[in-house]
Amino acid sequence: MIARKLFVEKGYDQTSINDILKIIEIAKGTFYYYFTSKEELLEEIIMQIILCECSGKNE
């Protein structure tokens, strides 16, 4: 996931929604259709990591 990669490389606070959108080439409105905030996106990433770990899969 692009957001996860940017959060790791740049840090959560230094990564903007626009940074993510530039790479994945979607409109800001599309992002906010799925997520209400950058914090909600981070929560989703954390849940994916937890689910992956619980299922025994490694990314």
Secondary structure, DSSP 8 states (H G I E B T S, - for coil): -HHHHHHHHH-TTT--HHHHHHHHT--HHHHHHH-SSHHHHHHHHHHHHHHHHHHT---
